[in-house]
Amino acid sequence: MQPSQAEKAANFRAQHHSGRLLVLPNIWDPLGARLMEELGYPSVATASVATGMSNGYKDGEKIPFADLLKLVRRITSVLTIPVTVDIERGYAGSIIQLKDNIHLLIEQGAVGINIEDSQPDHQDLIKMEDQCRKIEAVRETGIGLGVPIVINARIDCFVIANKENAVDKAIERAKEYKKAGADCVYPILINSYEHISKFLEAVETPTNVNLLKPIGDLKKLEKMGVARVSVGPQLLYHVLSAMKQIGEELKQYDTTSFFSRDFLPRDFMDRLV
């Protein structure tokens, strides 16, 4: 039986407290989402870069929110596992609009969100108290609708131009976001085990990191106590990089890469759809 949306939200939240590293594949379409479910992933996420670019838009809330909602519905409708959605800053200029947007996302089947705390130009951060009000609004809306969605509060101290004391600033924000109702905090682009260790010890709440080469040892991240790791748009980059290589070679009548891997069987592909 298909679990209810509230059950999916509870399941997704529990995945952050299992003691195992939750590896979240970031997908951008129903087929890729079904592939990840078929491979046994317990949940999937969207990434704003991937959902935007695959639909012809740059990152930064450029894809119309209505189009994002349609995509979320197409993805959630083919899955039994939880789906969390990257909503950037929330596509909202007010708390009222944010609440409306969360309502619409829940209607489309989402059970989690990422919400970030930097300004549109990523030169500075949104005021901490303003971001806390946004988190509180998301939490209130989900509870009111009977689907207490999982809030992953992205912290952009390592993204903005001024990265001075980024770890300490990220810790301060993480603690406040936790009080406001965040289930998980996400110091995106944190890129050293030392900084991650300091962050984890200070915040004592489920923490998401972005999979980067300097912190690419997943077993080590799990042992350290990281709850969740996201791959961001990297899966899309892998797909496009392979397509680019094959396309360039075919122009030169070179079929080396074209025949270099075994394709997925047709019956497997049919099972995905």
Secondary structure, DSSP 8 states (H G I E B T S, - for coil): ----HHHHHHHHHHGGGSSS-EEE-EE-SHHHHHHHHHTT-S-EEE-HHHHHHTTT--TTT-S-HHHHHHHHHHHHTT-SS-EEEE-TT-S-SSHHHHHHHHHHHHHTT--EEEE--B-TTSSSB--HHHHHHHHHHHHHHHHHTT---EEEEEE-TTTSS--TTHHHHHHHHHHHHHHHT-SEEEETT---HHHHHHHHHHH-S-BEEE--GGG--HHHHHHHT--EEE-TTHHHHHHHHHHHHHHHHHHTT--TTTTSS----HHHHHHH-
